[in-house]
Amino acid sequence: MDEEPRYELHAHVLNADRYWGAYPLKQVAYQQEYLASVYGMKPSDFKIVRVA
């Protein structure tokens, strides 16, 4: 059985490169919105990257 692909969020936050993950695709979209609201950023400031 194939495992569902996982994704990380990458962003430059508080003067450092930050990474969150690995999440299923449905959850990564939610996390992107949530983290953007927490850090006062736009969701588009977070890059979604597929991980192995």
Distance bins in CASP14 RR format, pairs under 12 A and 6 or more apart:
PFRMAT RR
TARGET T0000
AUTHOR 0000-0000-0000
RMODE 2
METHOD distances of the structure
MODEL  1
3 22 0 0 0 0 0 1 0 0 0 0 0
3 24 0 0 0 0 1 0 0 0 0 0 0
3 51 0 0 0 0 0 1 0 0 0 0 0
3 52 0 0 0 0 0 1 0 0 0 0 0
4 22 0 0 0 0 0 1 0 0 0 0 0
4 23 0 0 0 0 1 0 0 0 0 0 0
4 24 1 0 1 0 0 0 0 0 0 0 0
4 25 1 0 0 1 0 0 0 0 0 0 0
4 26 0 0 0 0 1 0 0 0 0 0 0
4 27 0 0 0 0 0 1 0 0 0 0 0
4 28 0 0 0 0 0 1 0 0 0 0 0
4 50 0 0 0 0 0 1 0 0 0 0 0
4 51 0 0 0 0 0 1 0 0 0 0 0
5 22 0 0 0 0 1 0 0 0 0 0 0
5 23 0 0 0 0 0 1 0 0 0 0 0
5 24 1 0 0 1 0 0 0 0 0 0 0
5 25 1 0 0 1 0 0 0 0 0 0 0
5 26 0 0 0 0 0 1 0 0 0 0 0
5 27 0 0 0 0 0 1 0 0 0 0 0
5 28 0 0 0 0 1 0 0 0 0 0 0
5 48 0 0 0 0 0 1 0 0 0 0 0
5 49 0 0 0 0 0 1 0 0 0 0 0
5 50 1 0 1 0 0 0 0 0 0 0 0
5 51 0 0 0 0 1 0 0 0 0 0 0
5 52 0 0 0 0 1 0 0 0 0 0 0
6 20 0 0 0 0 0 1 0 0 0 0 0
6 21 1 0 0 1 0 0 0 0 0 0 0
6 22 1 1 0 0 0 0 0 0 0 0 0
6 23 1 0 0 1 0 0 0 0 0 0 0
6 24 1 0 0 1 0 0 0 0 0 0 0
6 25 0 0 0 0 1 0 0 0 0 0 0
6 26 0 0 0 0 0 1 0 0 0 0 0
6 27 0 0 0 0 1 0 0 0 0 0 0
6 28 0 0 0 0 1 0 0 0 0 0 0
6 31 0 0 0 0 0 1 0 0 0 0 0
6 48 0 0 0 0 0 1 0 0 0 0 0
6 49 0 0 0 0 1 0 0 0 0 0 0
6 50 1 0 0 1 0 0 0 0 0 0 0
6 51 1 0 1 0 0 0 0 0 0 0 0
6 52 0 0 0 0 1 0 0 0 0 0 0
7 19 0 0 0 0 0 1 0 0 0 0 0
7 20 0 0 0 0 1 0 0 0 0 0 0
7 21 1 0 0 1 0 0 0 0 0 0 0
7 22 1 0 0 1 0 0 0 0 0 0 0
7 23 1 0 1 0 0 0 0 0 0 0 0
7 24 1 0 0 1 0 0 0 0 0 0 0
7 25 1 0 1 0 0 0 0 0 0 0 0
7 26 0 0 0 0 1 0 0 0 0 0 0
7 27 0 0 0 0 1 0 0 0 0 0 0
7 28 1 0 1 0 0 0 0 0 0 0 0
7 29 0 0 0 0 1 0 0 0 0 0 0
7 30 0 0 0 0 0 1 0 0 0 0 0
7 31 0 0 0 0 1 0 0 0 0 0 0
7 32 0 0 0 0 1 0 0 0 0 0 0
7 46 0 0 0 0 0 1 0 0 0 0 0
7 47 0 0 0 0 0 1 0 0 0 0 0
7 48 1 0 1 0 0 0 0 0 0 0 0
7 49 1 0 0 1 0 0 0 0 0 0 0
7 50 1 0 1 0 0 0 0 0 0 0 0
7 51 1 0 0 1 0 0 0 0 0 0 0
7 52 0 0 0 0 0 1 0 0 0 0 0
8 17 0 0 0 0 0 1 0 0 0 0 0
8 18 0 0 0 0 0 1 0 0 0 0 0
8 19 1 0 1 0 0 0 0 0 0 0 0
8 20 1 0 0 1 0 0 0 0 0 0 0
8 21 1 0 1 0 0 0 0 0 0 0 0
8 22 1 0 1 0 0 0 0 0 0 0 0
8 23 1 0 0 1 0 0 0 0 0 0 0
8 24 0 0 0 0 0 1 0 0 0 0 0
8 25 0 0 0 0 0 1 0 0 0 0 0
8 27 0 0 0 0 0 1 0 0 0 0 0
8 28 1 0 0 1 0 0 0 0 0 0 0
8 31 0 0 0 0 1 0 0 0 0 0 0
8 32 0 0 0 0 0 1 0 0 0 0 0
8 35 0 0 0 0 0 1 0 0 0 0 0
8 46 0 0 0 0 1 0 0 0 0 0 0
8 47 0 0 0 0 1 0 0 0 0 0 0
8 48 1 0 0 1 0 0 0 0 0 0 0
8 49 1 0 1 0 0 0 0 0 0 0 0
8 50 0 0 0 0 1 0 0 0 0 0 0
8 51 1 0 1 0 0 0 0 0 0 0 0
8 52 0 0 0 0 0 1 0 0 0 0 0
9 17 0 0 0 0 0 1 0 0 0 0 0
9 18 0 0 0 0 1 0 0 0 0 0 0
9 19 1 0 0 1 0 0 0 0 0 0 0
9 20 1 0 1 0 0 0 0 0 0 0 0
9 21 1 0 0 1 0 0 0 0 0 0 0
9 22 0 0 0 0 1 0 0 0 0 0 0
9 23 1 0 0 1 0 0 0 0 0 0 0
9 25 0 0 0 0 0 1 0 0 0 0 0
9 27 0 0 0 0 0 1 0 0 0 0 0
9 28 1 0 0 1 0 0 0 0 0 0 0
9 29 0 0 0 0 1 0 0 0 0 0 0
9 30 0 0 0 0 0 1 0 0 0 0 0
9 31 1 0 0 1 0 0 0 0 0 0 0
9 32 1 0 1 0 0 0 0 0 0 0 0
9 33 0 0 0 0 0 1 0 0 0 0 0
9 34 0 0 0 0 1 0 0 0 0 0 0
9 35 1 0 0 1 0 0 0 0 0 0 0
9 36 0 0 0 0 1 0 0 0 0 0 0
9 38 0 0 0 0 0 1 0 0 0 0 0
9 39 0 0 0 0 0 1 0 0 0 0 0
9 41 0 0 0 0 0 1 0 0 0 0 0
9 43 0 0 0 0 1 0 0 0 0 0 0
9 44 0 0 0 0 0 1 0 0 0 0 0
9 45 0 0 0 0 1 0 0 0 0 0 0
9 46 1 0 1 0 0 0 0 0 0 0 0
9 47 1 0 0 1 0 0 0 0 0 0 0
9 48 1 0 0 1 0 0 0 0 0 0 0
9 49 1 0 0 1 0 0 0 0 0 0 0
9 50 0 0 0 0 0 1 0 0 0 0 0
9 51 0 0 0 0 0 1 0 0 0 0 0
10 16 0 0 0 0 0 1 0 0 0 0 0
10 17 1 0 0 1 0 0 0 0 0 0 0
10 18 1 0 0 1 0 0 0 0 0 0 0
10 19 1 0 1 0 0 0 0 0 0 0 0
10 20 0 0 0 0 1 0 0 0 0 0 0
10 21 0 0 0 0 1 0 0 0 0 0 0
10 22 0 0 0 0 0 1 0 0 0 0 0
10 28 0 0 0 0 0 1 0 0 0 0 0
10 31 0 0 0 0 0 1 0 0 0 0 0
10 32 0 0 0 0 0 1 0 0 0 0 0
10 35 0 0 0 0 0 1 0 0 0 0 0
10 45 0 0 0 0 1 0 0 0 0 0 0
10 46 1 0 0 1 0 0 0 0 0 0 0
10 47 1 0 1 0 0 0 0 0 0 0 0
10 48 0 0 0 0 1 0 0 0 0 0 0
10 49 1 0 1 0 0 0 0 0 0 0 0
10 50 0 0 0 0 0 1 0 0 0 0 0
10 51 0 0 0 0 0 1 0 0 0 0 0
11 17 1 0 0 1 0 0 0 0 0 0 0
11 18 1 0 1 0 0 0 0 0 0 0 0
11 19 0 0 0 0 1 0 0 0 0 0 0
11 20 0 0 0 0 1 0 0 0 0 0 0
11 21 0 0 0 0 0 1 0 0 0 0 0
11 31 0 0 0 0 0 1 0 0 0 0 0
11 32 0 0 0 0 1 0 0 0 0 0 0
11 35 1 0 0 1 0 0 0 0 0 0 0
11 36 0 0 0 0 1 0 0 0 0 0 0
11 38 0 0 0 0 0 1 0 0 0 0 0
11 39 1 0 0 1 0 0 0 0 0 0 0
11 40 0 0 0 0 0 1 0 0 0 0 0
11 41 1 0 0 1 0 0 0 0 0 0 0
11 42 0 0 0 0 0 1 0 0 0 0 0
11 43 0 0 0 0 0 1 0 0 0 0 0
11 44 0 0 0 0 0 1 0 0 0 0 0
11 45 1 0 1 0 0 0 0 0 0 0 0
11 46 1 0 1 0 0 0 0 0 0 0 0
11 47 1 0 0 1 0 0 0 0 0 0 0
11 48 0 0 0 0 0 1 0 0 0 0 0
11 49 0 0 0 0 0 1 0 0 0 0 0
12 18 1 0 0 1 0 0 0 0 0 0 0
12 19 0 0 0 0 0 1 0 0 0 0 0
12 39 0 0 0 0 0 1 0 0 0 0 0
12 41 0 0 0 0 1 0 0 0 0 0 0
12 45 1 0 0 1 0 0 0 0 0 0 0
12 46 0 0 0 0 1 0 0 0 0 0 0
12 47 0 0 0 0 1 0 0 0 0 0 0
13 19 0 0 0 0 0 1 0 0 0 0 0
13 20 0 0 0 0 1 0 0 0 0 0 0
13 35 0 0 0 0 1 0 0 0 0 0 0
13 36 0 0 0 0 0 1 0 0 0 0 0
13 38 0 0 0 0 1 0 0 0 0 0 0
13 39 1 0 1 0 0 0 0 0 0 0 0
13 40 0 0 0 0 1 0 0 0 0 0 0
13 41 1 0 0 1 0 0 0 0 0 0 0
13 45 0 0 0 0 1 0 0 0 0 0 0
13 46 0 0 0 0 1 0 0 0 0 0 0
13 47 0 0 0 0 0 1 0 0 0 0 0
14 35 0 0 0 0 0 1 0 0 0 0 0
14 38 0 0 0 0 0 1 0 0 0 0 0
14 39 1 0 0 1 0 0 0 0 0 0 0
14 40 0 0 0 0 0 1 0 0 0 0 0
14 41 0 0 0 0 0 1 0 0 0 0 0
16 39 0 0 0 0 0 1 0 0 0 0 0
17 46 0 0 0 0 0 1 0 0 0 0 0
17 47 0 0 0 0 0 1 0 0 0 0 0
17 49 0 0 0 0 0 1 0 0 0 0 0
18 35 0 0 0 0 1 0 0 0 0 0 0
18 38 0 0 0 0 0 1 0 0 0 0 0
18 39 0 0 0 0 1 0 0 0 0 0 0
18 41 0 0 0 0 0 1 0 0 0 0 0
18 45 0 0 0 0 0 1 0 0 0 0 0
18 46 0 0 0 0 1 0 0 0 0 0 0
18 47 0 0 0 0 0 1 0 0 0 0 0
19 31 0 0 0 0 0 1 0 0 0 0 0
19 35 0 0 0 0 0 1 0 0 0 0 0
19 46 0 0 0 0 0 1 0 0 0 0 0
19 47 0 0 0 0 1 0 0 0 0 0 0
19 48 0 0 0 0 0 1 0 0 0 0 0
19 49 0 0 0 0 1 0 0 0 0 0 0
19 51 0 0 0 0 1 0 0 0 0 0 0
20 27 0 0 0 0 0 1 0 0 0 0 0
20 28 0 0 0 0 1 0 0 0 0 0 0
20 30 0 0 0 0 0 1 0 0 0 0 0
20 31 1 0 0 1 0 0 0 0 0 0 0
20 32 0 0 0 0 1 0 0 0 0 0 0
20 34 0 0 0 0 1 0 0 0 0 0 0
20 35 1 0 0 1 0 0 0 0 0 0 0
20 36 0 0 0 0 0 1 0 0 0 0 0
20 38 0 0 0 0 0 1 0 0 0 0 0
20 39 0 0 0 0 0 1 0 0 0 0 0
20 46 0 0 0 0 1 0 0 0 0 0 0
20 47 0 0 0 0 0 1 0 0 0 0 0
20 48 0 0 0 0 0 1 0 0 0 0 0
20 49 0 0 0 0 0 1 0 0 0 0 0
20 51 0 0 0 0 0 1 0 0 0 0 0
21 27 0 0 0 0 1 0 0 0 0 0 0
21 28 1 0 0 1 0 0 0 0 0 0 0
21 31 1 0 0 1 0 0 0 0 0 0 0
21 32 0 0 0 0 0 1 0 0 0 0 0
21 35 0 0 0 0 0 1 0 0 0 0 0
21 46 0 0 0 0 0 1 0 0 0 0 0
21 48 0 0 0 0 0 1 0 0 0 0 0
21 49 0 0 0 0 1 0 0 0 0 0 0
21 50 0 0 0 0 0 1 0 0 0 0 0
21 51 1 0 0 1 0 0 0 0 0 0 0
22 28 0 0 0 0 1 0 0 0 0 0 0
22 31 0 0 0 0 0 1 0 0 0 0 0
22 48 0 0 0 0 0 1 0 0 0 0 0
22 49 0 0 0 0 1 0 0 0 0 0 0
22 50 0 0 0 0 1 0 0 0 0 0 0
22 51 1 0 1 0 0 0 0 0 0 0 0
22 52 0 0 0 0 1 0 0 0 0 0 0
23 29 0 0 0 0 1 0 0 0 0 0 0
23 30 0 0 0 0 1 0 0 0 0 0 0
23 31 1 0 1 0 0 0 0 0 0 0 0
23 32 0 0 0 0 1 0 0 0 0 0 0
23 34 0 0 0 0 0 1 0 0 0 0 0
23 35 0 0 0 0 0 1 0 0 0 0 0
23 46 0 0 0 0 0 1 0 0 0 0 0
23 48 0 0 0 0 1 0 0 0 0 0 0
23 49 0 0 0 0 0 1 0 0 0 0 0
23 50 0 0 0 0 0 1 0 0 0 0 0
23 51 0 0 0 0 1 0 0 0 0 0 0
24 30 0 0 0 0 0 1 0 0 0 0 0
24 31 0 0 0 0 0 1 0 0 0 0 0
24 48 0 0 0 0 0 1 0 0 0 0 0
24 50 0 0 0 0 0 1 0 0 0 0 0
24 51 0 0 0 0 0 1 0 0 0 0 0
25 31 0 0 0 0 0 1 0 0 0 0 0
25 32 0 0 0 0 0 1 0 0 0 0 0
25 48 0 0 0 0 1 0 0 0 0 0 0
25 49 0 0 0 0 0 1 0 0 0 0 0
25 50 0 0 0 0 1 0 0 0 0 0 0
25 51 0 0 0 0 0 1 0 0 0 0 0
26 32 0 0 0 0 0 1 0 0 0 0 0
27 33 0 0 0 0 0 1 0 0 0 0 0
27 34 0 0 0 0 0 1 0 0 0 0 0
27 35 0 0 0 0 0 1 0 0 0 0 0
27 48 0 0 0 0 0 1 0 0 0 0 0
28 34 0 0 0 0 0 1 0 0 0 0 0
28 35 0 0 0 0 0 1 0 0 0 0 0
28 43 0 0 0 0 0 1 0 0 0 0 0
28 46 0 0 0 0 1 0 0 0 0 0 0
28 47 0 0 0 0 0 1 0 0 0 0 0
28 48 1 0 1 0 0 0 0 0 0 0 0
28 49 0 0 0 0 1 0 0 0 0 0 0
28 50 0 0 0 0 1 0 0 0 0 0 0
28 51 0 0 0 0 0 1 0 0 0 0 0
29 35 0 0 0 0 0 1 0 0 0 0 0
29 36 0 0 0 0 0 1 0 0 0 0 0
29 43 0 0 0 0 1 0 0 0 0 0 0
29 46 0 0 0 0 0 1 0 0 0 0 0
29 48 0 0 0 0 1 0 0 0 0 0 0
30 36 0 0 0 0 0 1 0 0 0 0 0
30 37 0 0 0 0 0 1 0 0 0 0 0
30 43 0 0 0 0 0 1 0 0 0 0 0
30 46 0 0 0 0 0 1 0 0 0 0 0
30 48 0 0 0 0 0 1 0 0 0 0 0
31 37 0 0 0 0 0 1 0 0 0 0 0
31 38 0 0 0 0 0 1 0 0 0 0 0
31 39 0 0 0 0 0 1 0 0 0 0 0
31 43 0 0 0 0 1 0 0 0 0 0 0
31 46 0 0 0 0 1 0 0 0 0 0 0
31 48 0 0 0 0 1 0 0 0 0 0 0
32 38 0 0 0 0 0 1 0 0 0 0 0
32 39 0 0 0 0 0 1 0 0 0 0 0
32 41 0 0 0 0 1 0 0 0 0 0 0
32 42 0 0 0 0 1 0 0 0 0 0 0
32 43 1 0 1 0 0 0 0 0 0 0 0
32 44 0 0 0 0 1 0 0 0 0 0 0
32 45 0 0 0 0 1 0 0 0 0 0 0
32 46 1 0 1 0 0 0 0 0 0 0 0
32 47 0 0 0 0 1 0 0 0 0 0 0
32 48 1 0 0 1 0 0 0 0 0 0 0
32 49 0 0 0 0 0 1 0 0 0 0 0
33 39 0 0 0 0 0 1 0 0 0 0 0
33 40 0 0 0 0 0 1 0 0 0 0 0
33 41 0 0 0 0 0 1 0 0 0 0 0
33 42 0 0 0 0 0 1 0 0 0 0 0
33 43 1 0 1 0 0 0 0 0 0 0 0
33 44 0 0 0 0 0 1 0 0 0 0 0
33 45 0 0 0 0 0 1 0 0 0 0 0
33 46 0 0 0 0 1 0 0 0 0 0 0
33 48 0 0 0 0 0 1 0 0 0 0 0
34 40 0 0 0 0 0 1 0 0 0 0 0
34 41 0 0 0 0 0 1 0 0 0 0 0
34 43 0 0 0 0 1 0 0 0 0 0 0
34 46 0 0 0 0 0 1 0 0 0 0 0
35 41 1 0 0 1 0 0 0 0 0 0 0
35 42 0 0 0 0 0 1 0 0 0 0 0
35 43 0 0 0 0 1 0 0 0 0 0 0
35 45 0 0 0 0 1 0 0 0 0 0 0
35 46 1 0 0 1 0 0 0 0 0 0 0
35 47 0 0 0 0 0 1 0 0 0 0 0
35 48 0 0 0 0 0 1 0 0 0 0 0
36 42 1 0 1 0 0 0 0 0 0 0 0
36 43 1 0 1 0 0 0 0 0 0 0 0
36 44 0 0 0 0 1 0 0 0 0 0 0
36 45 1 0 0 1 0 0 0 0 0 0 0
36 46 1 0 0 1 0 0 0 0 0 0 0
37 43 0 0 0 0 1 0 0 0 0 0 0
37 45 0 0 0 0 0 1 0 0 0 0 0
37 46 0 0 0 0 0 1 0 0 0 0 0
38 46 0 0 0 0 0 1 0 0 0 0 0
39 45 0 0 0 0 1 0 0 0 0 0 0
39 46 0 0 0 0 1 0 0 0 0 0 0
40 46 0 0 0 0 0 1 0 0 0 0 0
41 47 0 0 0 0 0 1 0 0 0 0 0
END
